[in-house]
Structures are given as structure tokens and as C-alpha cells.
């Protein structure tokens, strides 16, 4: 109950509308709520991800980005201390991905939830992270290096484009992936 997962694939139940998909998680959470409180909490979490307008729609009636936002709302509705995310934005177009990254930063700041995300996107890692744990390759992957990301919050994507600290951190990740990681593999 202290952890919730957002998968690469939204994993919504196709026969349940947006409201019912989130309500299902709320009913499984540790907090006991009345019907009115359940309705209020579901709507609150859908509002966090800007999905109240689609409350009655089935997953087949909404876009991929909207499905991911519902998946995030469902996970947040369980009031997790830790939100585990496995490439949650990987299948989305660049604009939807950027918007959801920005929303995730706001949600974590507002709720105090810690997010642990698996990503292969260097820019996403630097933008969203306080710490990047870089893994070695292979079925026996291990922690290669850990890099602290000491960029001020809140973070604004356009401002970071000109930030020398951002570029230095990004460069360190790329060096690990293309230089230092290659030497560890050879050893």
C-alpha cells in the first residue's frame, strides 16, 4: 500500500470507464472512505492529471497520453509514499511526453510523493531526477555509477536549455553510457 506502479503500458481495464478505473484503486487503498469521499477522491486525482473532462469515457475512447494520465491518477489515488514508474512516457509523442513530465514534477512537489523511474531517455532523467542511478548492461546488470542532480526546483524546461549545470550533468550521463560504461563491459 505504500507503493504504486505506473507501467509502460497504461494497464487500464478496457471495460471500465476512466472514473471506474481510478475508483477500483481507491477501493483497494488503505484509507476507508464513504461513497461520497470515494467520489471526491477519484475526482481529485483525475483533476491532478487534468482528466476530469473524460471521466465517463472508456480507454478505447481516449488517446495514449490520456490513458497514461489516468494510470498516474490511479496510482496516486492509492496515496503511495513511492511511485514506481517503468518507462511511463516511452510510447508517447514528444509534446505529450513533455507535458506529462511537467505534470509529474508538479504532482510530486504538491503531494510529497517520491517517484522512482526507469528511463532510457537522458534528458528525461536529468530533468526529473534528484539522483540518477546508471546501470550496466546485460542480464546481470549492476549499478554502474550514481550521479546527484543538484538543479534547483521547480525546474523549467526552457530555462534548463541554457543552464550550464544541466548540460554538465547531461554530459556526465552520456560519458558514462558511451565511454566509461564501454570500459566496464570490456573488463
C-alpha positions, 0 to 999 in steps of 0.5 A: 500500500505504500507503493504504486506502479505506473507501467509502460503500458497504461494497464487500464481495464478496457471495460471500465470507464476512466472514473471506474478505473481510478475508483477500483484503486481507491477501493483497494487503498488503505484509507476507508472512505464513504461513497461520497469521499470515494467520489471526491477522491477519484475526482481529485486525482483525475483533476491532478492529471487534468482528466476530469473532462473524460471521466465517463469515457472508456480507454478505447475512447481516449488517446495514449497520453490520456490513458497514461494520465489516468494510470498516474491518477490511479496510482496516486489515488492509492496515496503511495509514499513511492511511485514506481514508474517503468518507462511511463512516457516511452510510447508517447509523442514528444509534446505529450511526453513533455507535458506529462513530465511537467505534470509529474514534477508538479504532482510530486512537489504538491503531494510529497510523493517520491517517484522512482523511474526507469528511463532510457531517455537522458534528458528525461532523467536529468530533468526529473531526477534528484539522483540518477542511478546508471546501470550496466548492461546485460542480464546481470546488470549492476549499478554502474555509477550514481550521479546527484542532480543538484538543479534547483526546483521547480525546474523549467524546461526552457530555462534548463536549455541554457543552464550550464549545470544541466548540460554538465550533468547531461554530459556526465550521463552520456560519458558514462553510457558511451565511454566509461560504461564501454570500459566496464563491459570490456573488463 
